[in-house]
Amino acid sequence: MKKQPKYFQVQSVDNFFSKPEEVVKFANSFEYKKGPNGFWPGKRSEELHINHNQFFNSFLTKLFALFFDYNHTKVSWNEVGMYFQKTCAFDPKDKNNILNTGLIHQDGDYPIVGLVYLTEGADVDSGTSIMLPNNQYKHEEELAEKKVTLYKKSQNELSEKDLEDYKKLIIDTNKNFDESVRFNNIFNRLITYTGKDFHKCNSFYSGKEERLTLVFFVKKIQTNTHPPIQRSESNLIKIY
């Protein structure tokens, strides 16, 4: 596999929002809809830049303050997708049912993506793992083609055959990867990674009615300095 350049590190930050309960209240004011193309599970709000630009830009300003000092760096962004997302367990009675496991996938050629966990008291095992391809790896596009037919449907519309196909798809996909980093679902925890990092939801079973997150995908960033990983490599001291 060709090595992809990285600009931002995989990381987590706890207590990201100063008033997370207000963010949850805001999230619950939206109407949620399924994606028409089946690219992701559950339902999402409208894109937040459309009618809530202040929240949208305030979040991104706070996000990039983790990586850049605004006193010395100019940062701007465009082509950013940001939504609230709600998912539910496929089997709410059995936490360990493999059907509750998300499919391993990539988000796209984005320098930084991530989410904030917003379900208070969620089961910690409903977090996220970053995955590494192993020697059985098949190209992600082959796997992605199979998932869209399942995610296009509401969970209550899935037949027994659909569920068996989904179970097989999860098992077949998991064989191609090994876990690299695991994040627990902790209320108000931000996690970041790149769009090229393979990852999965470890479980849609949150112990609550639904698993609420704020998700974001930043496609383009402009700065007058190097992003963190490039900055680190440009100042690298050779160590033997």
C-alpha positions as CSV (number, residue, x, y, z in Angstrom):
1,M,0.0,0.0,0.0
2,K,1.2,3.5,-0.8
3,K,1.9,5.5,2.3
4,Q,-0.5,8.5,2.6
5,P,1.0,11.8,3.9
6,K,-0.4,12.9,7.2
7,Y,-0.8,16.4,8.6
8,F,-2.7,15.9,11.9
9,Q,-2.2,13.4,14.6
10,V,-4.7,10.9,16.0
11,Q,-5.7,12.3,19.4
12,S,-8.5,12.8,21.9
13,V,-9.4,15.8,24.1
14,D,-11.7,15.4,27.1
15,N,-14.2,18.1,28.2
16,F,-14.1,19.7,24.8
17,F,-17.2,21.9,25.1
18,S,-17.5,24.2,28.1
19,K,-21.3,23.6,28.1
20,P,-21.9,20.2,26.6
21,E,-25.5,20.0,27.9
22,E,-26.4,23.0,25.9
23,V,-24.8,21.4,22.8
24,V,-27.0,18.3,23.4
25,K,-30.0,20.5,23.7
26,F,-29.1,22.2,20.5
27,A,-28.6,18.8,18.8
28,N,-32.0,17.6,19.9
29,S,-33.7,20.6,18.2
30,F,-32.9,19.2,14.7
31,E,-34.8,16.9,12.5
32,Y,-32.8,13.8,11.6
33,K,-32.8,12.0,8.2
34,K,-31.2,9.0,6.7
35,G,-28.6,9.5,4.0
36,P,-30.1,8.8,0.5
37,N,-26.9,7.0,-0.7
38,G,-26.3,4.6,2.2
39,F,-22.8,5.9,2.9
40,W,-23.3,6.0,6.7
41,P,-25.5,4.4,9.4
42,G,-28.3,6.1,11.4
43,K,-29.6,9.6,10.8
44,R,-28.0,13.0,10.5
45,S,-29.1,16.6,11.0
46,E,-28.8,19.2,8.2
47,E,-25.3,20.5,7.5
48,L,-24.5,22.9,10.3
49,H,-23.0,25.6,8.1
50,I,-26.3,26.2,6.4
51,N,-28.3,27.8,9.2
52,H,-25.9,27.7,12.2
53,N,-22.7,29.4,10.9
54,Q,-21.8,30.8,14.3
55,F,-21.7,27.4,15.9
56,F,-20.0,25.9,12.9
57,N,-17.1,28.4,12.8
58,S,-16.8,28.6,16.6
59,F,-16.3,24.9,16.7
60,L,-13.7,24.9,14.0
61,T,-11.8,27.8,15.6
62,K,-11.7,25.9,18.9
63,L,-10.7,22.7,17.1
64,F,-7.7,24.2,15.3
65,A,-6.6,26.0,18.4
66,L,-5.5,22.5,19.5
67,F,-3.0,22.5,16.6
68,F,-2.1,26.2,15.9
69,D,-1.2,29.3,17.9
70,Y,-3.5,32.0,16.4
71,N,-1.1,34.7,17.6
72,H,1.4,33.5,15.1
73,T,-0.6,31.5,12.5
74,K,-3.4,32.3,10.1
75,V,-5.8,29.4,9.6
76,S,-8.8,29.2,7.3
77,W,-10.9,26.3,6.1
78,N,-13.5,25.4,3.4
79,E,-15.4,22.4,2.2
80,V,-16.2,21.2,5.7
81,G,-19.1,18.8,6.4
82,M,-20.4,19.0,10.0
83,Y,-23.5,17.3,11.3
84,F,-25.1,15.8,14.4
85,Q,-25.6,12.1,14.0
86,K,-27.8,9.6,15.9
87,T,-27.4,5.8,15.6
88,C,-29.2,3.0,17.4
89,A,-28.2,-0.6,18.3
90,F,-29.2,-3.2,15.8
91,D,-29.8,-5.5,18.8
92,P,-30.7,-3.4,21.9
93,K,-31.0,-6.5,24.1
94,D,-27.6,-8.0,23.4
95,K,-24.7,-5.6,23.7
96,N,-22.3,-8.3,22.3
97,N,-24.3,-9.1,19.2
98,I,-21.8,-8.6,16.3
99,L,-24.6,-6.7,14.4
100,N,-24.0,-3.8,16.8
101,T,-20.5,-3.4,15.4
102,G,-19.8,-0.7,12.9
103,L,-18.1,-1.4,9.6
104,I,-14.5,-0.5,9.2
105,H,-14.1,2.3,6.6
106,Q,-12.3,5.4,5.5
107,D,-14.0,8.8,5.2
108,G,-12.1,10.2,2.2
109,D,-9.1,12.3,1.3
110,Y,-9.5,14.7,4.2
111,P,-6.6,16.1,6.3
112,I,-8.7,15.9,9.5
113,V,-12.0,14.4,10.5
114,G,-13.4,13.4,13.9
115,L,-16.3,13.5,16.3
116,V,-17.5,14.5,19.7
117,Y,-19.3,12.0,21.9
118,L,-22.5,13.6,23.2
119,T,-24.4,10.7,24.9
120,E,-24.1,11.3,28.7
121,G,-23.6,8.0,30.6
122,A,-23.1,6.0,27.4
123,D,-21.6,2.5,27.5
124,V,-17.9,3.2,27.1
125,D,-17.5,0.3,24.7
126,S,-19.6,2.3,22.1
127,G,-16.5,4.3,21.2
128,T,-14.3,4.2,18.1
129,S,-11.2,2.3,17.0
130,I,-8.5,3.3,14.5
131,M,-7.6,0.2,12.4
132,L,-4.6,-0.9,10.4
133,P,-4.8,-3.1,7.3
134,N,-3.2,-6.5,7.7
135,N,-1.8,-8.9,5.1
136,Q,-5.4,-10.1,4.2
137,Y,-6.5,-6.6,3.3
138,K,-8.8,-6.1,0.4
139,H,-9.4,-2.7,-1.2
140,E,-11.9,-0.7,0.8
141,E,-14.0,0.1,-2.3
142,E,-15.0,-3.6,-2.6
143,L,-16.3,-3.6,0.9
144,A,-18.0,-0.2,0.6
145,E,-20.1,-1.3,-2.4
146,K,-21.7,-4.0,-0.2
147,K,-22.6,-1.7,2.7
148,V,-24.6,0.9,0.9
149,T,-27.5,-1.4,0.2
150,L,-27.8,-2.0,3.9
151,Y,-27.4,1.5,5.2
152,K,-30.0,2.8,2.7
153,K,-32.7,1.0,4.6
154,S,-34.0,1.8,8.1
155,Q,-33.1,-0.8,10.6
156,N,-36.7,-1.9,11.0
157,E,-36.9,-2.5,7.3
158,L,-34.0,-5.0,7.2
159,S,-35.0,-8.6,6.5
160,E,-33.4,-11.7,8.2
161,K,-31.4,-12.1,5.0
162,D,-30.2,-8.5,5.2
163,L,-29.1,-9.0,8.8
164,E,-27.2,-12.2,7.9
165,D,-25.6,-10.4,5.0
166,Y,-24.6,-7.6,7.3
167,K,-23.2,-10.0,9.9
168,K,-21.1,-11.7,7.2
169,L,-19.9,-8.4,5.8
170,I,-18.7,-7.3,9.3
171,I,-16.9,-10.6,9.8
172,D,-15.3,-10.6,6.4
173,T,-14.2,-6.9,6.8
174,N,-12.8,-7.4,10.3
175,K,-10.4,-10.1,8.9
176,N,-8.6,-7.5,6.9
177,F,-7.6,-5.3,9.9
178,D,-6.0,-5.1,13.3
179,E,-6.8,-2.6,16.0
180,S,-4.3,0.3,16.4
181,V,-6.0,2.8,18.8
182,R,-9.2,2.5,20.8
183,F,-11.2,5.4,22.1
184,N,-13.9,4.9,24.8
185,N,-17.2,6.7,24.4
186,I,-16.8,9.4,27.1
187,F,-19.3,12.2,27.2
188,N,-17.8,15.5,25.7
189,R,-14.7,13.7,24.4
190,L,-13.4,14.9,21.1
191,I,-11.4,12.6,18.9
192,T,-9.5,13.4,15.7
193,Y,-7.9,11.4,12.9
194,T,-7.5,11.7,9.1
195,G,-10.0,10.8,6.5
196,K,-7.5,8.1,5.3
197,D,-7.4,6.4,8.7
198,F,-9.4,3.2,8.7
199,H,-11.8,3.3,11.7
200,K,-15.0,1.8,13.0
201,C,-17.7,2.4,15.6
202,N,-17.0,-0.3,18.2
203,S,-20.7,-0.7,19.0
204,F,-23.9,1.1,18.2
205,Y,-25.1,-0.2,21.6
206,S,-24.7,2.8,23.9
207,G,-26.9,1.6,26.7
208,K,-29.1,4.5,25.9
209,E,-31.9,5.1,23.4
210,E,-29.4,6.4,20.8
211,R,-25.7,7.2,20.3
212,L,-25.4,10.9,19.7
213,T,-22.2,12.5,18.1
214,L,-21.1,15.6,16.4
215,V,-19.2,14.5,13.3
216,F,-17.0,16.7,11.1
217,F,-15.0,16.3,7.9
218,V,-12.5,19.0,6.9
219,K,-11.4,18.7,3.3
220,K,-9.3,21.9,2.9
221,I,-7.2,23.9,5.3
222,Q,-5.0,27.0,4.5
223,T,-2.3,28.1,6.9
224,N,0.9,30.2,6.7
225,T,2.8,27.5,8.6
226,H,3.2,23.8,8.6
227,P,0.5,21.6,10.2
228,P,1.7,19.6,13.3
229,I,3.2,16.4,11.7
230,Q,5.0,18.3,9.0
231,R,6.3,20.8,11.6
232,S,7.6,17.9,13.7
233,E,9.3,16.2,10.7
234,S,10.8,19.5,9.5
235,N,12.6,19.8,12.8
236,L,13.5,16.2,13.2
237,I,16.7,15.4,15.0
238,K,18.1,12.1,13.8
239,I,18.2,9.6,16.7
240,Y,20.1,6.3,16.4
